[in-house]
Amino acid sequence: MLLGAHMSIAGGVDRAFDHGERVGCDTIQIFTKSSNQWNAKPLSDEEINQFKLKQEKTGIAPVVAHDSYLINLCSPDEENQKKSINAFQIEMERCRILGIPYLVMHPGSHLGQGEEWGLETIASNLNDLIKKDSAPGGVMILLESTAGQGTNLGYKFEHLKTIMDLIETKDRIGVCVDTAHILAAGYDIRTSEGFENVLSEFDSVIGLDNLKAIHLNDSKKEYESRVDRHEQIGKGFVGLEAFRYLMNRKDFSRIPMLLETPKDKDNTEDIENLKLLRSLIH
């Protein structure tokens, strides 16, 4: 299984490989820039070269990027939506420059404008962004399943399917499932049988071939809570049985599975969580 975690880029994007190697990652997720700022200083040739050299040296692949949490491609505020579009374009460009194949995004929050409006607005903006980023090596955008907190979209598989159906360039769109989010959203994955049923539903709505990444998170909040709070593996409401099931899905062996669990400065929890997850494989 391709197991890894979200890694810090403090001190340079290439540092994520150092952290990932120390923790024992096969794959990693990163922010390509500060997650709480709209703009970013362009990547220098030195930073790009170091990133590619470190990836080659460590063999950690694929790298998955996650966009800034500030971005909302269906913000009803015109200025905020424009800033979100510009910021997402920067994210896509940085992925292409660094050779990162996947960019995960939370679909967006309609803030009272209605789900249908929100989904159509997201798809329209993504279509425009993909057209502007049509050069070879363009990143695949992965719509992340969400817990459905507030007016956040993406808590139903049908939401993700609606956006995907509206995307004109099909090979530029996929899905990332988050285990904590789907439990909170009302998909019962607490048993192997339950997870099997949820994946069967995912397959009928979206198609398992569109599942490109998985976020491995336990949940501090209970089933159907619609609250997004991550917990260490086996210490939350998802429970170990769900992760044991996932770890033994041989057809998922090439899908990057990434921790976004709470962590301290030296990533001790990541080491422990990865060790636990590997122990579940039989």
N, C-alpha and C positions, 0 to 999 in steps of 0.2 A: 504494500500500500504506500502511496505517496503522502507521507505525513509531514506536517510542518506547522508553522505559527506565524502570526504577524510580528514583524521585527522592526525595531527602531532604525531610522536613517539619520539620527543625530550624529553630526560629524561628517556626514557625506552619505550619499545613497549606497555606495559600495560597502559601508560598514554593516549593512543588513546581512551580508553574507558571512561576515566574521561572527556575528551574534548567532546566526542560523547554524553555522558549523559547530559552534561550541555547544549549542543546545541539542543538536542531533537531528536537524531538519533535512528532509529530502527535498522539500519545496518550501517557499516562503511567500508571505504577502507583505507588501509595503505601501506606504504613502510615497508618491514620487516627489512630494513637496509638503510643506507644513499643512496639516489638515484643518487648521483654524485660521488660515489666511487666504484671501482671494487670489492674490498674485504670487508669483515666484520669480526669483532671479533665474535667468536662462542657465541651463546646464552647460558647463564649460567642456571643452574637448577632453581635458584631463579627467573630469568627473565621469564622463561617458566611457573613456578608455579604462579607467579603474574599475568601473562597474562591470564591464565585459570581461576584463582580466580576472576579477575575483569570482565571477560566475563560472568561468572556465576552470579556474583553480579548484574551486570547491565542488563543482559538479551539481550544485543545487539548481533544480529546474522542475517545472517551470516557475517563473516568478509571476505572481499575481499582484496587480495593483488595486488599491481601493481609493475611490475618489474622496474629495473633501466633504465633510458633513455639512458644510455651509451651502452646498449646491442643492437647488430645488428647481428642476426643469419645468415644473408646473406652478411656480409661484404666481399668484394673481397680481402681485405687485410688479409692474412693468420693469422698473429699474432692477429689482432683485432677480427677475427672470433673465434679463439681459446679462447681468453679472454672472449668473449661474451658467448661462450658455458659454460665455467667454472663458470662464474658469474650467468648464468641462473640456473645451477645445484645447486648452493648455495641457490638461491631464492626458488627453489623447495623443497630443504631439510628443509629450515626454515619454509615454509608453512606446511610441514608434521609434524614437531616437535611441531608447535603451534596449529595444528588442523585447519588450514585455508583451506577451500574447493576449493577456486578459485584463480588463478593467472592470472591477465590480462597482456597482452603483445602487444605492437605495432609490427606487423609482421616483419618489417625490411625495409631496403633501399638498393636497388641493385647497386646504385652508378655507373650506366652506363653499367652494365653487362646484362641488359635486364630483363623484368618482369618474363618470363618463367624460366630463370636460377635462379632468386631470390626466386621465390615461391618453386621450387623444392629443393633448398638448405635449405630453412627454414624447410620444411617438413622432409628432411633427418636428419637434426640436432635435430629436435624435437623427431623424432623416436628413435634416439640414446639416448637422454636424458630420455625419458620415460622408455626405457629398463633398464637404470641404476637406475631408481627410481621406481622399480616395487613392492616395499614392500606395504602391505596393508595401506590404508589411503593416498595414493598418490593424489596430488593436480590435479584438472582439469585445464588445460591451456585454457584461453579464448583469442581468437584472436580478437583484437579491430579493429573496422572500423576506417579508417583514412581519413584525408582531402585530402591526395594525394599530399602534398607539396613536391617539388623536385622529388626525385626518390623513395619516400616512397610507399610501397605496402600496399594493404588493402583498397583502396578507391573505389573498386568495390566489390560487394557481390561475384562475380565470383572468385576474388582473394582468399577470405576466403574459398570458396567452394573447390577450387583447392588444397589448403593446407590440408583441412579436409579430402578430398578424399584420399590423400597420407599418412595420419596418420594410422598406423596399429592398434593401440588400441583406438577404437572409443569412449569409455567411458571416455577418458582422454582429450577430445578436445571439445570446445564449442565456443560461440561468445559473445562479449560485443559490443553493439551498442552505439555510442556517437552521441547525437543529433546535436551538433555543427559540428562535423566532416562530418556526412552524408549530411548535408545541403551544406557545402562548397565543398563536393565532387560531388554534382550535383543531390542529391535526394531531391525533393521538398516536405518538410514536413510542410510547413508554414500554411496549412489548415488541418482540420480534414480529408477531402476527400483526400488531397495529402498524408497525413500520412498513411491513410488506403491503398492507392495504393502502397506506398513504402513497407509497411509491407506485402502486398500481394506478391510483387516481392521478398522480403526476404524469405517468406515462400516457394515460388516456386523454388528458387535457393538453399537456405540453409536449410529451415525448421524451423518453429517457435519453435519447441521443442528443438532446439539447442541454442536458445537465453537464456543466463543464467544471464546476468547483463546488466544494462543500465546506461550510464553516462548522467546525466541531465545537459547540458550546453547550454546556449544561445551563439550566435556567434557574435563577433565583425566584422566579414567579411561576405560579402554577398554570396548569392546562387551561386554556381559554381566557387567561388574564388580560390579554392584549397589551402586556407590558414587557418592554425590552430590557432585561437585566441578565447579564451573563454570570455564570458560576463555574467553578472548577469541575472537571469531568468526574461524574459519579457522586457529586455533592449537592446536586439540585434536583429539580422535579422531572428532568428527562430520565435520569437513572442509567446505570451501567448496561442494562440489557439492550437498550437501543444502540449504544455504541458497540457492544459486542456484535450485534447483528450487522452494523455497518462495516466493521473491521473484517468481516468474513464474506462480504459481497465480492466475489472474485471479478465480476464484471465492472467493478469500480476501481480496479487496481491501478488504472492510469489517470484517475481523476484526482487533482490536488485536494487534499483534505487539510484544513487549516484551523488552528486554534486562535480564538480571539478572547480567551479567558483572562480574568484579572491577573496582573503580574507585578512582581517587585523589580527592583533595578537590575538584579543579577539573573533574572529569568529562571529562578529555581522552580517555580510552578510549571513553566513550560517543559522543563526537563522531566518533572514528575508526571505530568499529564501525558507526554509522549511515551514515556516508559509504561505507564498504565495501559494506554491504548494498544501498544504493541503486544502487551501481555495477553490481550483479549483474542489475539489472532491464533487460530488453531488449524 
